[in-house]
């Protein structure tokens, strides 16, 4: 649950972004550990937003040189940053994990117009599970090698390996984008000892500002090492996407018309 005071401050900063940059915010959500379902009591608030410039901004010879992000420093544990609409849709076509996770967040600060609904409807036909599996497998491997091979490990890093490994399992099993909530992902785990150990660790993380170092947790360590070994030999299935990039161009034009009217945007 996000405190009302935090929500109000985030919305105030969104209005500031609109005023300073001449844009309109289409969607603003919480990302990171709060959206994943395993925040610590002192976790930052990671607000992410998608915004649109007026149509004329995109009708420019130097479009590729223009800045397509809005970034602010972290103040009072609030990290508020955004992507331009065109950038977001181009990354959507590449199955960018950041964007795909943002649009699936259940913590929505605001949603204007039909943008959120449009991209969620397109998600199953745009997303490449092959690309998703490669990304999450690499993320799990990097965090495992960096943090979980010592006798004592930083406990919170278990989640940065478990979440991507469970996401891979989800995509292998269902051939759909993986949900971002950790409790949902845990449904694809079959071993009771492993699930019990993870749930105990979840409770510790939700209660503790800093988890610190601890000896390895055998059921979790065994699951991670077994999955990483299995994935070394696995080849993600290739699949044809049902929608082409033209569908995203249609969304781009439709959202600009909806947001700014018909100035400069042809049908």
Secondary structure, DSSP 8 states (H G I E B T S, - for coil): ---HHHHHHHHHHHHHHHHHHTEEEEEEEEETHHHHT---TT--EEEEEEEEE-HHHHS-TTGGGS--EEE---BTTEEEEEEEHHHHHHHHHTT-HHHHHHHH-S-EEEE-TTHHHHHHHHHHHH--HHHHHHHHHHHHHHHHHHHSSSSEEETTHHHHHHHHHHHHHHHHHHSS---S-HHHHGGG---HHHHHHHHHHHHHHHH-S---EEE--HHHHHHHHHHHHHHHH--------SS-HHHHHHHHHHHHHHHH-STT---
